[in-house]
Amino acid sequence: MATIESDYGRSRFAIEGYNFFGIRTYDLTKSHIKPKGYKNPRFGLIKFKHICESVDYTVWTLND
């Protein structure tokens, strides 16, 4: 799943925010990265502090 979403870890979101799973947030008060090509996006991709945080969040989301 992470391979496809992050293009083998080469995507901007994976490099800048450790977001390997393409997890969006609509709460723009959280740390996030805005996607390019959108003039005024209502969402961003969550910016994680560490790779493990991204994996933990994804596992929690899938189990919730």
C-alpha positions as CSV (number, residue, x, y, z in Angstrom):
1,M,0.0,0.0,0.0
2,A,2.8,2.4,0.9
3,T,4.7,1.6,-2.2
4,I,1.8,2.7,-4.5
5,E,0.9,5.7,-2.5
6,S,4.4,7.1,-2.1
7,D,6.0,5.9,-5.4
8,Y,8.5,3.8,-3.4
9,G,9.1,6.6,-1.0
10,R,9.9,9.2,-3.7
11,S,6.8,11.3,-3.5
12,R,6.9,14.8,-2.0
13,F,4.6,13.8,0.8
14,A,6.8,10.9,1.8
15,I,10.0,13.0,1.7
16,E,8.7,16.1,3.4
17,G,6.1,14.7,5.8
18,Y,6.8,10.9,6.1
19,N,3.3,10.4,4.8
20,F,3.7,7.1,2.9
21,F,0.0,6.2,2.8
22,G,-1.6,9.4,1.3
23,I,-3.5,10.2,4.5
24,R,-5.5,13.4,4.1
25,T,-6.7,15.8,6.8
26,Y,-9.5,18.3,6.6
27,D,-8.5,19.9,9.9
28,L,-6.0,22.4,8.6
29,T,-4.9,23.4,12.1
30,K,-2.9,20.1,12.1
31,S,0.5,20.0,10.6
32,H,0.0,19.2,6.9
33,I,1.3,19.6,3.4
34,K,-0.9,21.2,0.7
35,P,-1.1,19.4,-2.7
36,K,0.2,21.2,-5.7
37,G,-2.2,22.1,-8.5
38,Y,-5.0,23.2,-6.2
39,K,-5.7,26.9,-5.9
40,N,-7.4,26.7,-2.5
41,P,-7.6,23.2,-1.2
42,R,-9.9,22.3,1.6
43,F,-7.6,19.5,2.7
44,G,-3.9,18.7,3.2
45,L,-1.9,15.5,3.7
46,I,-0.9,14.9,7.3
47,K,2.7,15.8,8.0
48,F,4.2,13.2,10.4
49,K,7.3,13.6,12.6
50,H,8.6,10.1,11.9
51,I,8.0,7.1,9.7
52,C,6.7,5.0,12.6
53,E,4.0,7.6,13.4
54,S,2.7,7.3,9.8
55,V,2.5,3.5,10.1
56,D,0.9,3.6,13.5
57,Y,-1.8,6.1,12.3
58,T,-2.5,3.9,9.3
59,V,-2.9,0.7,11.4
60,W,-5.1,2.6,13.8
61,T,-7.3,3.9,10.9
62,L,-7.7,0.4,9.4
63,N,-8.6,-1.2,12.8
64,D,-11.0,1.6,13.8
